[in-house]
Every structure is written in structure tokens, then in C-alpha cells.
Amino acid sequence: MVRIGLLEDDEDQSRLIELWLEEAGIRCQSWSSGWQFVRAMPDQGFDMLILDWMVPDMSGIEVLRWVRRNLDWSLPIIFATARDQEGDIVEALSAGADDYMVKPIKQHELIARVSAVARRAGLGVEKDGEVSLDPYRVDLKTREVYKNDELLVLTKREFELAAYLFENHGRVLSRAQLLREVWGLNDTVNTRTVDTHMSRVRAKLGLTPEEGWRLSSVYHYGYRLEQLQS
């Protein structure tokens, strides 16, 4: 399920957007302050952001620039704001926004734009499909991983972790995000189970530079699976 972080300081508007997204099967969590949003974001593992421009402490455009400068994500970002001048739209898109909506926001347009941006970003991968990244093939229907067409023996949890890593390769994934999405645990749980399983998956899959891959830890944060340039 796609998870969206919403920056919106109008409480009624925020609740309405959350309701519309949840009715569409999209999880949404909101903040009213730009600075609080930025502080919370690295631990949340959002798939997409929706930003208002004029919010307290740190404007939406400042949040956008901070994300593009500091977070190693190709994170889709949509603006939803009352600022409707052409210069504002050009500024946001030039700074890295993926789409721009002018208030008042309409329900069906919001869902359509979110869905379109999600498709372009490859979010919401169907679980009966397949992820093929040389030399690996992850069959999401049979829950099997192959390397050079050889079946690898993984436990249920190791498969789920490997599949999540390949689906999100290139992105930095926090331990809290992995605990929530792979284990279904509260992200406040203090456990080293992520690190233990990462070591096993790295060894069993042979995720090494020689194979064109690197599974690296990000200090005090989480992990990133990278496909190296040949």
C-alpha cells in the first residue's frame, strides 16, 4: 500500500485529504509544520509527499529543496497549494516537484494525479508479478528468488525482505520502515532483527560488487541496495 506524507496546516483541509486518500486505499499521515515534517520524514519511509507551500516554520518549497538535497530518494512530490501564479508553478517544478495542483483541491482530480505519479514512479507493484534485475529474478506469486535461474533457499521472512529490497533498490530504507513494512512491527520496537536478517540475505543472495550489487548499511539509519554500474 502506498504511504503518503502530507504537509498541510489547514486542519479541515488536511482531514479531508486524508479521508479521500484512505477511501482510495492509500495511507496518509499529516503534519502542519514544515520543520516538524522534515524532522519526522527520515523515519517514516513515505512513498510520496503532498506539500502545501505556505506553512509555518519552513515553507513547502523549502521542504522540497531539503528533500532533494538531503535524502537519497527518488521520492515523488506533489504540490497542493493556493499559489497559482505561473512563476510559482515553474519554480516548484524546476526544484523537483513531480506535479502541481492549485486549490481548491477536488477529490477525483487528487486521486487521479496521485495515481498517475505513483504509476510513473513504479509504486504499487502487483504482488503476482515479477521483479527481474540481473542476475536475480524475484517471483512474487510463487515467493521464490532465482539467481542465474538457480533457485535460492530462503525462509519466509528472508524472501519478504529480499523482495522489498529489490522492489525499492536504490532507495535508502530506514530500520523503522523495514520493521513496519516487512515484519509488521511497531517502528518504535528496539530490535536488531533487521541487521541479522540483512546479513543472511546478503550472504544467501551473494549481493557483492562482483555480482554487480551492493547492500550497504547507512550509519545510524538503515540500508540501501544498489545496482552498480557495469
N, C-alpha and C positions, 0 to 999 in steps of 0.2 A: 504494500500500500504506500502511495506517495505521501510524504510528510512535508508540510509547508510551514515555514516560519513567516508570520505576519507582523509587520511594523505599522501600527495604526493607533493614533492617540484619541480618536473619537470612539468612545466605548460602545455606542449604539451601532456604529458602522462596523466595528471590529466583531461584535457578536453576530451581526447579520452575515458578514463574510464567512465567519467560522461555521455558521449554520448551513449556508449554501454549499460550502465545500464538504462538510460532513455528510450532507444529503447525497452528494455525488460520490461518496466513498473515499474521500480524501481527508487525512488527518491534518489538523491545523492547530498551531499554538501561537498566541499573540503576545506582543509587548507594545507598550505605549511610549517608551523612551528609547531613542537611538542608542545611547550609551549602554543601557541595560541589555538591549538586544545584541549588541556587539560582544559584550562580556559573556552572555549566555550561549552564543552561537556555536563556538567550537565543540561544546559537549553535546550538542543536540543532534548532529548528523542529519540536518534537513536536506531534502532533495530539491527544494525550490524555495525562493523567497518572494514575498509580495511586499513592496515598500511604498509607504506614503512619503511625500517629500518633506512636508512641514510638520516635524515632530520635535518634542523637547530634547535638549542636550546635544543632539547630533543629528543633523538632517538626513533624510533618506539618500540624497546624492552623496553625502559624506560616508554613509554606511556602505553604499555601493562601491565607492572607491576603496574603502578599507578592505572590503571582501576581496576585490580583485587584486589588491596589493599584498594582502597578508595571508589569505587562505589558499591552499593548494587544491582548489576545487574548480571544476568547470560547472559552477553552480548556476542554474537558470534563475534569472531575476526579472520580475515584472514590476513596473511602477503602476500604482493606482493612486492618482493624485488630482487635486483641483487645478493644478498649474497646467494651463492649456496653450501656452504660447509655443510657437514653432521652435524658438530658441531653447526652451526648456526640454522639449522632446528630443531635439538634436543633441543637447548636452548629455542627457541621460543615456541615449543610445550610443553615443560616442564613448561614454565612460564604461560601457559594458553591459547595459541593460538589454534583455532579450525581447522585451515588449513594453508597451506604454499604453495605459488606459486612463482616460480623463473622467473624473467624477461628474455626475453621479454614476456609480457602478451599477450595471444591470446584471441580474443573476445569470442569465443564459450566456451572455457575452463573456462574463468572467469564467464560467466553466469551460466554454469553448476555447478561450485563449489559454487557460491553464492546461487543457488537454493537448492543444497544439504544441505548446512549448515543451510539455512532457514528452510527446512523441518525438520531437526533434532532438531531445536530449537522451532518448533511449530509455526513459523511465517506464516503470510498469511492465517489465519483461514477463511475458506469459510463462507460467511455470510448467507447461507441457512442451516447451520448446527446447532449444539447444544453444549453448554458448561455445563457439569454436574459435580458439586462439592458439595458433601453432606453438608447440606440438600437442596442445591439450584440447580435449572435447568433453564438455560437461553436458550430460543428458539430464535435463530437469524432470523429465517424465519417469524414466527408469531409475533416477537418482544414482547415476554412475558417472565416474570420471575415467577417461581414457587418456593415455599419453602415448603418442605414436601408435594409436589403435590398440594399445595393450591396456586391459582393464586394471585399474589400481584398487587395492583393497582398503577401503576406508570405513570407519564407523559412521553411524547416522550423523552424529554431531560434526565429525570431520568433513563429511560431504557437505553439510549445510554451510559450514564455514568456508570451504573451498569455493562453493558455488557463489556465495555472497562476495567473496574476494574477486572472483573473475567477472561477475556482473558489475562490480564497481572498480575495476582495475584503473589505476592512475589517480584515484582519489585517496586522500588521507581519511582514514576511518578511526574515530576515537574508540577507546575501550568501552566507554559508556554506550556508544552506538552499537557496537558489536554485541555487547551483553543484551541489549534491548532487542535487536533485530534477529540475532541468531539463537540466543538462549531464552529470550522472552523474560529476562530478569530485569528487575528494577535497576535503573542506571546508577543508583546510589550504593549498590552492593559492592563491598570491597573484596575482590577476589582476584587471584592470579590465574584463574581457569583460562582466560583468553590467551595469556602468554604461553601456557602449557600446550594448548591446542594449536597455537600458531607454530610452535616448534615441531609438533608432529606433522602438521600439514606441509610445512616447508621440507621436512625430510622425506615424507612419503611421495610427494609430487616432484621432488628434486628441483625446487624453484631456485635455480642458480643462474648466474650470468652466463655460464656455458650453455645453458638451455635457452638463453635469451630473456630471462626473467629475474627480478629481484624482489623479494619480500623483506622489507626493511622496517625496523621499529622507528617511530618518531618519538624522541625523548619526552618522557612525562605526558604523552598524549595517546598514541595508538600505533597504527600500522598502515603501510601503503604497499600495494602490489603493483609493480611497474613492468611493462614490457620494454625491454631495452632495444635501442636501435641496432640493426644489424650492420 
